[in-house]
């Protein structure tokens, strides 16, 4: 693995670049003055946002940039194609502008003599039905999630933290809102926010909707008060807001357990933003003082969906420490045009995935559910033939192309596996620390050293891999450099399963339902037959993926085909699963529609319906459940002074 420059040298270079770029920007855009940004979202139900921006300028050439590399999205996916109707004026004079022929995100304009400000107006066309992160579907007739990177242009050449914005948002009538941003004033349906840097603005989305609920999560303490925490929920219906008491209790435990884990908070307030709709993209996106969480409309009222998403908030919350406060140096950029380097995403996302899982368990998720989730993770990673050519590190380096890769042949391509494999990798790290210190220390101690310290306001402290290895060595002496090299840099035939076995568990297969997998199938409307015949199929029979070398692929089945019959009977998920259960005695025959042709596939498979589970290893202590057990809450974590 390319280790990159040292942490200290990187900081020196960043500081030098800040000085140079800031001084150059003063001449063309006067960034020391406040830029005003007004977003009119009254037509959000029609998926249109109207934007007006006023920039203080000086005469001469000016380049305006649209954000391209968005923090947390790890890819150059700013939706520049959705920016339309651009008009730039100085006074009453409409100015012509040109797009850079190489950088599609850069718009060039000549500021005329005598002009001291420009007005820029444009519309943002929000996708109606599109997956993605902030560039995905974000608006319905009842709610909206407003990520500021979608509706802002900024003067090129100045660091994001050197530009100051006074933003306002006009909502559809009657909509309520939530954000980590502080309002300075409100007039009708328009909210004016306190001026902040561009960096803070883009890091602080707003959620709003006609059906809205705020829940304070505490904890409160009469003497040593913690930063306030709340969840702001917008849904497509009033009924969808009815979170069960046990769900709210888990959210409150999450706040407490995060404080016990890290021992410090690096924010002045924290808002979980939760959008519930079947008509928006579903994902989680981290921010320093908030998180943009999106899930199906019935997440809070349907137990299966609720369980499936119970690691979402813990994952994104963990990012406030791991990803926002402590961040790989390659992901620390001066603005949103500078490319990011994702080679350490197996720490940024992988460690977060593990800690999110642990915090979910410590906050109240049942041990049986967590076991099934870990079993499914280990099973799915263990059958990917893409492991034979792509190391884990490359799934991180290539993240910017893998996020948008098709699902077809995903097992052979590999996807952003640093998320799920990171869970297993850091579980192994945790168990090694506990073993080497005879239970005196754990990964919790690393987190307190690396992510903790005194509480602070939101800030970024970059790191490189050697600092991670050094801190781990201080917690438990070990060859951490060699450990990561053998599991991250190298080709490995199997995922790191040693943490599970050291934790007292192993993966086994039978035909009993895996609760996590069952909820995934129900919510995503798919059938996962990866552990058996090696296929992932939609409820309507459409084949999403097959695993090379497994029975389905060997028989000739391929993505793009559609199952229409199983053993001579019309296809349905139940018919297919029943046929698989019978395979120890009866061969499996599938008929599929391949374009305009029907083909029959006979599968050489006798293994029955296989579902992964964790089973205790005789004679080994149950270290895994110890890790998932709640930490004692001894004292509140003081807010930054």
N, C-alpha and C positions, 0 to 999 in steps of 0.2 A: 504494500500500500504506500502511496505517496504521502509522506508525513507532512509536507508543506513547511513553510517558514515557522520560526519559533513564535510563541505567543507575544513576547516582548517586541520583536521586530515587526510583527503585524500591527501592533498598536501604534508604534512609531510611524509606520507608513501611513496608517489611517489618519493620525493627527496631522501629519504633514500635508496629506491630500485635502483634509478639511480646510486648512489655512489657504492653500493655493486655490481651491475651487471656490471657496467663499469670497476671496478677494476678487476673483475674476467675475463672479456673478453680480457683485455690487454695481459694476459699471452698466450692465445691460438690463437689470430687472429690479434694482433697489430692494433686495430681499429683506433688508432690515425693517421695511415697512410692512404693514399688514395687508394681505390679500383677502378680499371678501369673496365668499363662495355661497351662492344661493341655489339650493336644489328644490325645485317645485315638483312634489310627488303627487299632486292631486289627480293626475292621470295614471297613477301606479296600477290601478285595476286594468288599464289598457296596455300595461307593460311599457309605458313611456315616462321618462323622467326629463324634465326641462331644467337646464343648467345655465346660470349666469355668473360670470366670474369677472372681477375687476382687479387688475394688477397695476401697481405703481411701476412705472418704467422710465427710462431715459431714452432719447433718440438714438437710433442705430439698429443694427440687426439683432433680432431676438428669436430664440428657438424655444418653443413650448413642447414639453414632453408629456405623453400620456403614460401612466404607470404600466410597465411591462412585466417586470419581475416582482411578484407580490409576496411579501414575507409569509411563510407558512404554507404557500402553495408549491414552492420548490420547482417552478417552471415558468417560462416566459409566456404566460397565458392571459395577459391583459387583453380584454376583448375590443381591440381598436376598431374592428370592423363594425361594431355596434354604435360607434360614435358618428352621428349624422347632423346635417344642418348647421355646420360650423360657420359662424360669422364673427369676424374680428373688426372692431371699430375703434377709432380714436376721435373723441368728440362726436361729431356727426358724420365723419368720413369713414366709409367702409373700406377696409384694407384688403388687398389680395394676399393670399398666402400660398405656400407650396409645401408639399410633403417631401421629406428627404427620400431620394430614390432608393436608398439602401436601408435606412432605419425607418420603417413604416410608422413608428410611434412618434416621430419628430416632425413638428410643423414649424415652418420658418416664415417670419414676417419682418418687414422693415418698419420700425417705429418712426413716424415722421417728425421733422423738426418742430419743436414747441410742444409736443405731446408729453404729458407726465403720467398718463394712465391709459390702459387699454381695457376695453370691455370685450369679453369673449362669451359667446352664446352658442350652445349646442344642445342636442337631444341625445339621451342614451336609450337605446332600444333593448330592453331586458328580454332575454329569451323566454319563450312561452313554455317550451317543454324540452329541456336540455340539461344533461348531467354536467358536472363540473364543480368547481369551487365557487368563488365569488362571481365568476363568469357564467355560472349556470342559472337555471330558473330560480328567481328570488321573490317574485311578486305574484299575488293572487288578488281576487276582488276583495278579499277580507284582511290581508296582511302583507307585510313587506319587510325584507331585511335589506338595509341600506349600507353597503360597504363603500366608503368614500373613494376608494381607488377607482371606482367605476365612473365617477362623476367629477373628476378634477384634472386640470392641466396645470403643469408647474414649469417655471422657467428653468431651462437647462443650465447646468454648471454650478448650482448651489446644492449643498447637502440638504437632505430632507429635514434635518434638525435645525437648519438655519433659516428656513422659510416659515413665516407665521401666517396662519389662516384664521379668519373669523367666519365661521360657517353658520348657515341657517338651513332649516328643513321645513317645508310646508307640506303638511299631510292632508289626506282626504278628511273631510269633515267628520269629527267625532272619534277619530283614531287616537288611541293612547300609545305611549312610547316608553322605551327604556334604553339606557346607554351608560357607559362609564364616563362619557362626556358630561360636563356640568353646564346647565343652561344659565345664560345671563339674563334672558328675558323671554317672555312668550306673549304673542299677540294673536288671538284667535287660534288658528290651527298652525301657526308658524312658530317654531322654536329657534331662538338665537342662542348659539353656544358660546361659551367663553373662548377667546382666542387661544389657540394652541399651535405647536409646530406641525408641519405637514406630517412628520413622522408619527406624532401622537394622533393626529386626525385620522390617518389611514389605519392606525392601530385601534380605532374606537368606533366600531359600527353602531348603527341604531336599529332597533327592532320596533315595529309598530303594527297596530291592527285594530280592527273593530271589536274583536273579542280578545280581551287582554287581562292579564292577571300578574300581580307582583307578589312574591313571597319573600319575606325577610328570613335570612338563614342564620343570623347571629355569627358567632356567639357574642353575647354582651357580658361585660364585666364592670362592676361599679368603680374599680380602681384602675386596673390595667386594661384599658379598652382596646379591643382588636379593631382592625379596619372593618367597615360594614360589608356584608355580603348579601346579595339578593339574587333571585332568579326572576327574570322578566319573560313571560310566556305570551306569545301571540298564536292564535289558532284559527282555523277556518270555521269553527263553530264554538258556541258557548259550552256545549257539553264536553268538548275535548279538553277544557281547562281543569276538569275535576280530578286533580291529582289525589291519589289515595294518601291517607295519613302516613302509611308506612313508606311511601315514596318520598314524601317531604322529610320524614325522619332520616332517611338515607342521605338526602342532600345535606341536612344539618350535620350528620355524622361525618360526611365527606369534608366539610369545612374544618371540623375538629381534628380529624385524622390527618389531614394535610399539614396542619400546624404541628401536630405531634411528630410527623415524619421529618419535615424540613427544619423546624425550629425557628423559622423566620418567614416574614411575608415581604415581598418586594413590590408592593402596590399600596395605594392609599384607599382604594375601594375595589370591589370585584363584583361584576355583573355576569351571571350566566344568562345568555340570551337563547331562548328556546323557541323555535318556529315549528309549528305542527301543521303539516299539510301534505296531502298526497300529490300536490301539483307543483312542488318545488324540488330542487336537487337536494338530496339527503347526504349530509356530511357534517364534519366538525372542523372549524377553523379557529386556531388559537390567536388570542391577542393578550397583551400584557395584563390589562385590568378587566378583561371580559373574554367571552368566547362565543362564537357564532355556531350554535348547535341546531341541526335541522333533522326532523324525523317525521314518520308518518303521523297523520292526524290523530289516530287513536292510540298513540304511544302511552299516554298516561292512564288509559282506561282498559286497555287490552293487555292481559298479563304476559302473553307470549312476546308481543312487541316491546313491552316495557323491559322484560328480561333481556331481550336481544340488544337493547340500547343502554343497558345499565352501566357499561364501561365508557359510554360516550362522554358524559360530563367529567368523570374522573380523569380521563385521558386529556381532554382539552384544558382542564384546570391545572394538571401537572405541568403543562407547557409553560405556565406562568413562571415556573422556576427553571424547568429544563427545556430551553428553546427560546424563551423570551429574555429572561434574566441572564442565564448562562447559555451562550450560543456559540456554535462552531464558528471560527474566524472566517471560514469561507462563505458563511451565510450573512456576515455583517457587511453591508454595502452602504455606500454614501447616498445613493438615490435608487430609483426604481428602473433605471436603464442599465445599471451595472450587473453583469451576469453573476449568479450565485454558484457556488461549488458545493455539491451535495455529498462529498465522499464520507462525511461523518453523520449522515442521516441515520445510520444504525445506532447512534447514540441519541441524537435529537429525537427521532421517532421511536426507535427500538426500545430504548430505556423508558421512554414515556409510555409505550404500550405495556411494558411490564409493570411499571409503577401504577398506571391506571387500573390494571387488573388487580393488583394488590390492594389499592385503595378502595376499589369496588367491594372486594371481600371484607376489608376492615370496616366498611361503611354499612354492611348489612346484607350483601348478596350471599345467598346460601352456598355452603361448601359444595353440595352436589352439583349445583349449576356451574360453579367455577371449575370443578373437575371435568365436567362434560365439555366446557369451552376449551380447556387446555388440551383435552384428548383430541378434539376436533382439529385444533391448531397443529398439534404434533402429527396427526395422521395425514392431513392435507399436504403438509410440507414434505413428508417422507416419501410421497409417491410422485414428486415432480421430476421428470427426466431432465428438465432444464438445469438441475443441479450439476449435471455432468459437464456442462460447458460454461456456465455463468456463476462466478463466486458471489457471495452475499454482497461484497463491497460494490460490485458492478451494478447491482440492483439499486444502490444508493447513488453512485456516480451518474447512472443513466436514468435517474428518477424523472427528469424533465421530459423524456420521451416515453417512459413506461406508463406515466399517469394517463396518457391519452391513447395507449395501445389498445387494440380490440381484445375482447375476452376470448375470441376463437384462438385455439392453440396456446392458451395462456400457460398451461402446465409445461409446455416445451420452451416457451419464450422466457418464463418466469416474469413475475410482476414486481411490485414494490414490496418484495418479501421481507425487507428490513423491518417492517411493522410486526408481522406475526413471529418471524424467526427471532426478532429482537426480544420478544417475551421469553422464549426458551433460552436464549443466550444469557440474558441478565438474570434469569432464575438460576442458571448454573453459576454465574458470578456470585450471587447471593449465597448459594449453598457452599461454595468453596470458602468464602469468608467465614461462614459459621463453622465449617469444619476446621479450618486452620487456626481459628481462635477459640476452639472448643466451646462455641456458643456465646462467647463474651461479646462478639461484634457481629454486624450484619451489613447488608447494603444500606440499611437505614443510616448507619454511621457515615458511610460515604456521602449520602445525600445531605446530611447535616453539615459536613465539612465543605462539600463542593457547591451546594446550592443554598446553604443556610447563612450563617454569620449573623450580623445585626440586621434587623429589618430596615429596608430602605424604600424610597420611592422608586417608581419604575425606572430602570436603567438596564443597559446591556453590558455584560462582562464577557468578552470573547475568550475562547480557549482553543487549544490544539490537543491532539491525542496524547502527547507526552504528559500533559498536566493531569489528564484523567488517569493514566497509568500510575503516575507518581502518587496521586491522592489515594488510589486503591491500595498501593503498596504501603502507605502510611497506616491504612486501616488493617491490612493483612498482608505481610510480606509474601510475594509470589511472583512468578514470571508472567506478569500480566501482558507484557508486550508479545511474548511467544503465544500466550493463550489466545489473544485476539487475532494474531497473524494466522494461526491454524484454523480458526473458525470463520473469520471474516474475509481475509485475503485469499485463502486457498479454496480450491475446488473440494467440496465435501459430498460424499455419497448420501449422507443422512443429516438431518437437522441436529442441533445440539440437544440431545435427550438426557444427558448425564444429570442435569439439574432435577428432572423429574425423578429419576431413580435415586439420586441422593436425597431427594425429598420423601422417599419411601413409597413411590408409585411407579407403575408401568402402564403402557398402553396395551389394551386387549380389544378383541373384536367379538361381537355376537350380534344377534338380530333384534336386540332390545333397543328401543328408541333412545337416541342421544338428545336430551332436552334442548341443548343449544342448537344442534343441527336441525332438529324438528322445527324450532321457532324460526330459524333462518329460512328453511324451506317454505314455511307458511307465509312469512312476511315478504320474501322475495319472489314467491310463486315459482319455485324451481324444485327439482329433485336431484339431490346429490348422491350419485352412485359411484363416486370416485374411489372409495375403499373396496368396492366389489368389481364391477366391470370397467371402471375407469371412465365414467362419463358424467357430464353435468347437463341436465335437460330441463327445459322450461315445462311448466304445467301443461302447455298445449302440445308437447312432444318435440318442440324445436330443440335441436342439439346445439348447445352452446360450446362445449369443449369435449374432447376425448384425450386420454392420456396415451401417448405413444408407448407401445409395448404391452399395454393392457388389453384384455379380451375384446372390448368394443372397437378399439383401433385396429387390432389384428384382424378382426372380421371385416374391416373396410368401412365402418361407420365414421363419419366426419362431421365437423361443424358445418352448419348450413342445411343439413338434412333435417327431416321432420318425421318422427315416428308416427305411424298410423295404425299399426297392429302389433300385438305381442302374442306369440303362440297361436295365431289365427283369430285372436279376439281384438276388437277395436281398442286402441290405446286409451288408457287413462292412468294417472299416477298410481292408483290403487291396483289396477291390473298389472302394471309393470312390477311393482314391489311384491305382489303376491307371486308372480312368476319367478322372481329372483329367489324368494324363499323356497321355492320348489326345485331350484336348480341342482341340489345334491342328488335328486332322483330324475329330473326331467331336463333335457337340454333346452336352451333358450333360443328362440327364433324371432327376429324382429323384421318387420317390413317398414321401409322408410321411403318417403317422397324425396327424391333428389332432383330438384328442378322440375322437369316435365316427365321424369321417369320414376318408376317404382322398382325398388330393389329389395331383395331378401338377404338377410344377414344371419348366419348361424354362428352363435358364439360358443367357443370352447371354454365354458365356464361352469364349475360345479361347486362354487364356494358359498352359495346362499347370499342372503342380504346381510352385509357386514356394516356394523355401526361401531365407532370407536368409543371406548370408555377407559377410565383410569381404574386400576385395581391395586390394592395395597400389596407391597412386597413383604413377605413374611420375614420377621426378625429385624426389620428396619424401622426406626422411629418415624413418626408422621411429622416430618419437618415442614412439609408443604402447608399443612393446615395451621402450623404454628406461625408461618409467614403471613398467612391470610387472616390471622386473628387480630382483633382491634388492639391498638397500642393504648396504654393508660394515658388519660388526659390529666396531667399533673398541674398545668398552669396555662393560662391563655398566652398567646403570642402577641407581644406588644406591637402596636403600629409604629411605623417610622416617624421619627420626630423631625 
